[in-house]
């Protein structure tokens, strides 16, 4: 058997909420979850607001400490690698490029930043990689001199994708990255991500509440509800035969929403 790219075991998150009669009180944002991600595979994590899906994404990318559990990357504990290595392996595309892209930096400077901090490339090599990556996501070399406010929403999201690609990661986590886009732009970005996956062998984790999107892009789906994993199945099985009542409700609500449009 081949080792999965990512192996997550009993990962959980508790937040300290205060003390009652001198005893610590905790809020369980994420109950223990376990799953695997194979090379070139797309896993979708779905659930409503407060289900724990963004907490899980932030733990995986290193932005949040876990309370329990282990994360193995290619069979090796992720924390055994230093921060620079970890930054290279798993990158994130955030929900809103308007807030995640620094308006005071040019696109070239934004893309150069991760290379400056986490690579040993020369300034000339970094500039070349910025241009190559802009082309990869369907933008022009000239866009390196633009500021974020000079771009359309679709172009900004392409920049966000480019920034996630800068260190040649193995896994990209998209945290509601398509939610704010209108339908035509959304389909362009989905097609771009699928093209990049094919070309670069990327694995994706899509965090979303939109079942319509994840049905189109994912191989497997994990359903979270109030911090608990209530279902985990292939996309086909989950849509054809949802086992948990919460999953059934999500699919039904999505179906009704689509019919009204």
TORKOL-4160 file (C-alpha; in steps of 0.2 Angstrom, whole numbers, padded with zeros to 4 digits, m for minus):
261
<pt num="1" X="0000" Y="0000" Z="0000"/>
<pt num="2" X="0006" Y="0017" Z="m0004"/>
<pt num="3" X="0008" Y="0030" Z="0010"/>
<pt num="4" X="m0006" Y="0044" Z="0008"/>
<pt num="5" X="0000" Y="0061" Z="0005"/>
<pt num="6" X="m0009" Y="0068" Z="0021"/>
<pt num="7" X="m0014" Y="0057" Z="0036"/>
<pt num="8" X="m0024" Y="0066" Z="0049"/>
<pt num="9" X="m0028" Y="0056" Z="0066"/>
<pt num="10" X="m0040" Y="0061" Z="0080"/>
<pt num="11" X="m0037" Y="0080" Z="0077"/>
<pt num="12" X="m0047" Y="0091" Z="0088"/>
<pt num="13" X="m0048" Y="0109" Z="0094"/>
<pt num="14" X="m0054" Y="0116" Z="0111"/>
<pt num="15" X="m0055" Y="0134" Z="0116"/>
<pt num="16" X="m0054" Y="0139" Z="0134"/>
<pt num="17" X="m0070" Y="0150" Z="0138"/>
<pt num="18" X="m0066" Y="0154" Z="0156"/>
<pt num="19" X="m0067" Y="0146" Z="0174"/>
<pt num="20" X="m0082" Y="0140" Z="0184"/>
<pt num="21" X="m0079" Y="0137" Z="0202"/>
<pt num="22" X="m0060" Y="0137" Z="0198"/>
<pt num="23" X="m0062" Y="0124" Z="0185"/>
<pt num="24" X="m0057" Y="0127" Z="0167"/>
<pt num="25" X="m0072" Y="0128" Z="0155"/>
<pt num="26" X="m0069" Y="0123" Z="0136"/>
<pt num="27" X="m0079" Y="0125" Z="0120"/>
<pt num="28" X="m0076" Y="0110" Z="0108"/>
<pt num="29" X="m0074" Y="0119" Z="0091"/>
<pt num="30" X="m0069" Y="0102" Z="0083"/>
<pt num="31" X="m0072" Y="0085" Z="0090"/>
<pt num="32" X="m0058" Y="0072" Z="0085"/>
<pt num="33" X="m0058" Y="0069" Z="0066"/>
<pt num="34" X="m0047" Y="0057" Z="0056"/>
<pt num="35" X="m0045" Y="0056" Z="0037"/>
<pt num="36" X="m0033" Y="0054" Z="0023"/>
<pt num="37" X="m0029" Y="0064" Z="0007"/>
<pt num="38" X="m0021" Y="0055" Z="m0008"/>
<pt num="39" X="m0010" Y="0063" Z="m0021"/>
<pt num="40" X="m0020" Y="0072" Z="m0034"/>
<pt num="41" X="m0036" Y="0070" Z="m0025"/>
<pt num="42" X="m0049" Y="0083" Z="m0019"/>
<pt num="43" X="m0057" Y="0082" Z="m0003"/>
<pt num="44" X="m0072" Y="0094" Z="0001"/>
<pt num="45" X="m0076" Y="0099" Z="0019"/>
<pt num="46" X="m0094" Y="0105" Z="0020"/>
<pt num="47" X="m0105" Y="0111" Z="0034"/>
<pt num="48" X="m0114" Y="0127" Z="0040"/>
<pt num="49" X="m0106" Y="0142" Z="0049"/>
<pt num="50" X="m0099" Y="0136" Z="0065"/>
<pt num="51" X="m0097" Y="0118" Z="0060"/>
<pt num="52" X="m0078" Y="0118" Z="0063"/>
<pt num="53" X="m0073" Y="0117" Z="0044"/>
<pt num="54" X="m0063" Y="0133" Z="0045"/>
<pt num="55" X="m0055" Y="0128" Z="0061"/>
<pt num="56" X="m0049" Y="0112" Z="0053"/>
<pt num="57" X="m0042" Y="0121" Z="0038"/>
<pt num="58" X="m0032" Y="0134" Z="0049"/>
<pt num="59" X="m0025" Y="0119" Z="0060"/>
<pt num="60" X="m0019" Y="0110" Z="0044"/>
<pt num="61" X="m0011" Y="0126" Z="0037"/>
<pt num="62" X="m0002" Y="0130" Z="0054"/>
<pt num="63" X="m0012" Y="0145" Z="0058"/>
<pt num="64" X="m0020" Y="0137" Z="0073"/>
<pt num="65" X="m0014" Y="0125" Z="0086"/>
<pt num="66" X="m0022" Y="0109" Z="0088"/>
<pt num="67" X="m0028" Y="0102" Z="0105"/>
<pt num="68" X="m0026" Y="0084" Z="0101"/>
<pt num="69" X="m0021" Y="0073" Z="0086"/>
<pt num="70" X="m0007" Y="0070" Z="0073"/>
<pt num="71" X="m0004" Y="0076" Z="0056"/>
<pt num="72" X="0007" Y="0065" Z="0045"/>
<pt num="73" X="0014" Y="0072" Z="0028"/>
<pt num="74" X="0020" Y="0057" Z="0017"/>
<pt num="75" X="0021" Y="0047" Z="0033"/>
<pt num="76" X="0031" Y="0059" Z="0043"/>
<pt num="77" X="0025" Y="0070" Z="0057"/>
<pt num="78" X="0021" Y="0087" Z="0050"/>
<pt num="79" X="0028" Y="0096" Z="0065"/>
<pt num="80" X="0045" Y="0087" Z="0063"/>
<pt num="81" X="0048" Y="0099" Z="0048"/>
<pt num="82" X="0053" Y="0117" Z="0051"/>
<pt num="83" X="0041" Y="0132" Z="0048"/>
<pt num="84" X="0049" Y="0135" Z="0031"/>
<pt num="85" X="0046" Y="0117" Z="0025"/>
<pt num="86" X="0028" Y="0117" Z="0031"/>
<pt num="87" X="0024" Y="0133" Z="0022"/>
<pt num="88" X="0030" Y="0125" Z="0006"/>
<pt num="89" X="0020" Y="0109" Z="0008"/>
<pt num="90" X="0002" Y="0116" Z="0012"/>
<pt num="91" X="m0004" Y="0133" Z="0006"/>
<pt num="92" X="m0021" Y="0142" Z="0008"/>
<pt num="93" X="m0032" Y="0152" Z="m0004"/>
<pt num="94" X="m0043" Y="0163" Z="0007"/>
<pt num="95" X="m0061" Y="0168" Z="0005"/>
<pt num="96" X="m0059" Y="0186" Z="0001"/>
<pt num="97" X="m0044" Y="0193" Z="m0010"/>
<pt num="98" X="m0050" Y="0211" Z="m0006"/>
<pt num="99" X="m0045" Y="0208" Z="0012"/>
<pt num="100" X="m0031" Y="0195" Z="0010"/>
<pt num="101" X="m0021" Y="0205" Z="m0003"/>
<pt num="102" X="m0011" Y="0220" Z="0005"/>
<pt num="103" X="m0017" Y="0235" Z="m0005"/>
<pt num="104" X="0000" Y="0244" Z="m0002"/>
<pt num="105" X="0010" Y="0231" Z="m0012"/>
<pt num="106" X="0010" Y="0228" Z="m0030"/>
<pt num="107" X="0005" Y="0211" Z="m0037"/>
<pt num="108" X="0024" Y="0207" Z="m0040"/>
<pt num="109" X="0028" Y="0212" Z="m0022"/>
<pt num="110" X="0014" Y="0201" Z="m0015"/>
<pt num="111" X="0020" Y="0186" Z="m0025"/>
<pt num="112" X="0038" Y="0189" Z="m0021"/>
<pt num="113" X="0035" Y="0189" Z="m0002"/>
<pt num="114" X="0034" Y="0170" Z="0001"/>
<pt num="115" X="0049" Y="0167" Z="m0010"/>
<pt num="116" X="0059" Y="0180" Z="0000"/>
<pt num="117" X="0055" Y="0172" Z="0017"/>
<pt num="118" X="0055" Y="0154" Z="0012"/>
<pt num="119" X="0067" Y="0151" Z="m0002"/>
<pt num="120" X="0085" Y="0154" Z="m0007"/>
<pt num="121" X="0082" Y="0161" Z="m0024"/>
<pt num="122" X="0091" Y="0176" Z="m0030"/>
<pt num="123" X="0081" Y="0192" Z="m0034"/>
<pt num="124" X="0082" Y="0188" Z="m0053"/>
<pt num="125" X="0076" Y="0170" Z="m0050"/>
<pt num="126" X="0062" Y="0176" Z="m0039"/>
<pt num="127" X="0056" Y="0189" Z="m0052"/>
<pt num="128" X="0056" Y="0175" Z="m0066"/>
<pt num="129" X="0046" Y="0164" Z="m0055"/>
<pt num="130" X="0033" Y="0178" Z="m0052"/>
<pt num="131" X="0031" Y="0180" Z="m0070"/>
<pt num="132" X="0030" Y="0162" Z="m0074"/>
<pt num="133" X="0016" Y="0160" Z="m0060"/>
<pt num="134" X="0006" Y="0175" Z="m0066"/>
<pt num="135" X="0006" Y="0166" Z="m0084"/>
<pt num="136" X="0001" Y="0150" Z="m0076"/>
<pt num="137" X="m0015" Y="0158" Z="m0068"/>
<pt num="138" X="m0020" Y="0167" Z="m0084"/>
<pt num="139" X="m0012" Y="0184" Z="m0080"/>
<pt num="140" X="0001" Y="0194" Z="m0089"/>
<pt num="141" X="0019" Y="0199" Z="m0084"/>
<pt num="142" X="0013" Y="0217" Z="m0084"/>
<pt num="143" X="0001" Y="0213" Z="m0070"/>
<pt num="144" X="0016" Y="0212" Z="m0058"/>
<pt num="145" X="0016" Y="0231" Z="m0058"/>
<pt num="146" X="m0002" Y="0233" Z="m0054"/>
<pt num="147" X="m0010" Y="0236" Z="m0037"/>
<pt num="148" X="m0024" Y="0225" Z="m0031"/>
<pt num="149" X="m0037" Y="0239" Z="m0033"/>
<pt num="150" X="m0033" Y="0240" Z="m0052"/>
<pt num="151" X="m0039" Y="0222" Z="m0054"/>
<pt num="152" X="m0056" Y="0214" Z="m0056"/>
<pt num="153" X="m0062" Y="0202" Z="m0043"/>
<pt num="154" X="m0059" Y="0188" Z="m0054"/>
<pt num="155" X="m0041" Y="0194" Z="m0057"/>
<pt num="156" X="m0038" Y="0196" Z="m0039"/>
<pt num="157" X="m0043" Y="0178" Z="m0035"/>
<pt num="158" X="m0031" Y="0173" Z="m0049"/>
<pt num="159" X="m0018" Y="0182" Z="m0039"/>
<pt num="160" X="m0023" Y="0173" Z="m0023"/>
<pt num="161" X="m0021" Y="0157" Z="m0032"/>
<pt num="162" X="m0004" Y="0162" Z="m0039"/>
<pt num="163" X="0002" Y="0167" Z="m0021"/>
<pt num="164" X="m0003" Y="0149" Z="m0015"/>
<pt num="165" X="0007" Y="0142" Z="m0029"/>
<pt num="166" X="0023" Y="0152" Z="m0026"/>
<pt num="167" X="0032" Y="0139" Z="m0016"/>
<pt num="168" X="0026" Y="0124" Z="m0026"/>
<pt num="169" X="0015" Y="0116" Z="m0013"/>
<pt num="170" X="0009" Y="0098" Z="m0013"/>
<pt num="171" X="m0008" Y="0103" Z="m0005"/>
<pt num="172" X="m0019" Y="0119" Z="m0007"/>
<pt num="173" X="m0033" Y="0123" Z="0005"/>
<pt num="174" X="m0047" Y="0134" Z="m0003"/>
<pt num="175" X="m0057" Y="0141" Z="0012"/>
<pt num="176" X="m0073" Y="0147" Z="0004"/>
<pt num="177" X="m0062" Y="0154" Z="m0010"/>
<pt num="178" X="m0076" Y="0154" Z="m0023"/>
<pt num="179" X="m0090" Y="0161" Z="m0012"/>
<pt num="180" X="m0089" Y="0179" Z="m0015"/>
<pt num="181" X="m0087" Y="0177" Z="m0034"/>
<pt num="182" X="m0101" Y="0179" Z="m0047"/>
<pt num="183" X="m0106" Y="0163" Z="m0057"/>
<pt num="184" X="m0096" Y="0166" Z="m0073"/>
<pt num="185" X="m0080" Y="0171" Z="m0063"/>
<pt num="186" X="m0082" Y="0156" Z="m0051"/>
<pt num="187" X="m0083" Y="0144" Z="m0066"/>
<pt num="188" X="m0067" Y="0152" Z="m0073"/>
<pt num="189" X="m0058" Y="0150" Z="m0056"/>
<pt num="190" X="m0064" Y="0132" Z="m0054"/>
<pt num="191" X="m0058" Y="0127" Z="m0072"/>
<pt num="192" X="m0041" Y="0136" Z="m0068"/>
<pt num="193" X="m0039" Y="0125" Z="m0052"/>
<pt num="194" X="m0044" Y="0109" Z="m0061"/>
<pt num="195" X="m0031" Y="0113" Z="m0075"/>
<pt num="196" X="m0017" Y="0117" Z="m0062"/>
<pt num="197" X="m0021" Y="0101" Z="m0053"/>
<pt num="198" X="m0019" Y="0091" Z="m0068"/>
<pt num="199" X="m0003" Y="0100" Z="m0073"/>
<pt num="200" X="0005" Y="0100" Z="m0056"/>
<pt num="201" X="m0002" Y="0085" Z="m0048"/>
<pt num="202" X="m0009" Y="0096" Z="m0034"/>
<pt num="203" X="m0021" Y="0089" Z="m0020"/>
<pt num="204" X="m0035" Y="0101" Z="m0014"/>
<pt num="205" X="m0045" Y="0103" Z="0001"/>
<pt num="206" X="m0060" Y="0113" Z="m0003"/>
<pt num="207" X="m0069" Y="0121" Z="0012"/>
<pt num="208" X="m0086" Y="0126" Z="0007"/>
<pt num="209" X="m0105" Y="0127" Z="0012"/>
<pt num="210" X="m0109" Y="0126" Z="m0007"/>
<pt num="211" X="m0113" Y="0108" Z="m0011"/>
<pt num="212" X="m0115" Y="0112" Z="m0030"/>
<pt num="213" X="m0097" Y="0118" Z="m0031"/>
<pt num="214" X="m0090" Y="0103" Z="m0021"/>
<pt num="215" X="m0100" Y="0090" Z="m0031"/>
<pt num="216" X="m0091" Y="0097" Z="m0047"/>
<pt num="217" X="m0073" Y="0097" Z="m0040"/>
<pt num="218" X="m0072" Y="0084" Z="m0026"/>
<pt num="219" X="m0067" Y="0065" Z="m0025"/>
<pt num="220" X="m0072" Y="0064" Z="m0007"/>
<pt num="221" X="m0083" Y="0074" Z="0005"/>
<pt num="222" X="m0082" Y="0076" Z="0024"/>
<pt num="223" X="m0098" Y="0083" Z="0032"/>
<pt num="224" X="m0095" Y="0093" Z="0048"/>
<pt num="225" X="m0110" Y="0097" Z="0060"/>
<pt num="226" X="m0107" Y="0107" Z="0076"/>
<pt num="227" X="m0089" Y="0102" Z="0077"/>
<pt num="228" X="m0093" Y="0083" Z="0073"/>
<pt num="229" X="m0089" Y="0073" Z="0058"/>
<pt num="230" X="m0106" Y="0066" Z="0054"/>
<pt num="231" X="m0102" Y="0058" Z="0036"/>
<pt num="232" X="m0086" Y="0054" Z="0026"/>
<pt num="233" X="m0089" Y="0046" Z="0009"/>
<pt num="234" X="m0085" Y="0047" Z="m0010"/>
<pt num="235" X="m0094" Y="0062" Z="m0018"/>
<pt num="236" X="m0104" Y="0050" Z="m0029"/>
<pt num="237" X="m0110" Y="0039" Z="m0013"/>
<pt num="238" X="m0113" Y="0054" Z="m0003"/>
<pt num="239" X="m0125" Y="0062" Z="m0016"/>
<pt num="240" X="m0133" Y="0046" Z="m0021"/>
<pt num="241" X="m0135" Y="0039" Z="m0004"/>
<pt num="242" X="m0133" Y="0051" Z="0010"/>
<pt num="243" X="m0133" Y="0042" Z="0027"/>
<pt num="244" X="m0134" Y="0056" Z="0040"/>
<pt num="245" X="m0150" Y="0066" Z="0042"/>
<pt num="246" X="m0140" Y="0082" Z="0042"/>
<pt num="247" X="m0132" Y="0078" Z="0025"/>
<pt num="248" X="m0149" Y="0074" Z="0018"/>
<pt num="249" X="m0155" Y="0091" Z="0024"/>
<pt num="250" X="m0140" Y="0100" Z="0016"/>
<pt num="251" X="m0143" Y="0091" Z="m0001"/>
<pt num="252" X="m0161" Y="0094" Z="0000"/>
<pt num="253" X="m0159" Y="0113" Z="0004"/>
<pt num="254" X="m0146" Y="0115" Z="m0010"/>
<pt num="255" X="m0158" Y="0106" Z="m0022"/>
<pt num="256" X="m0172" Y="0118" Z="m0017"/>
<pt num="257" X="m0161" Y="0133" Z="m0019"/>
<pt num="258" X="m0156" Y="0128" Z="m0036"/>
<pt num="259" X="m0174" Y="0125" Z="m0042"/>
<pt num="260" X="m0179" Y="0143" Z="m0036"/>
<pt num="261" X="m0165" Y="0151" Z="m0047"/>
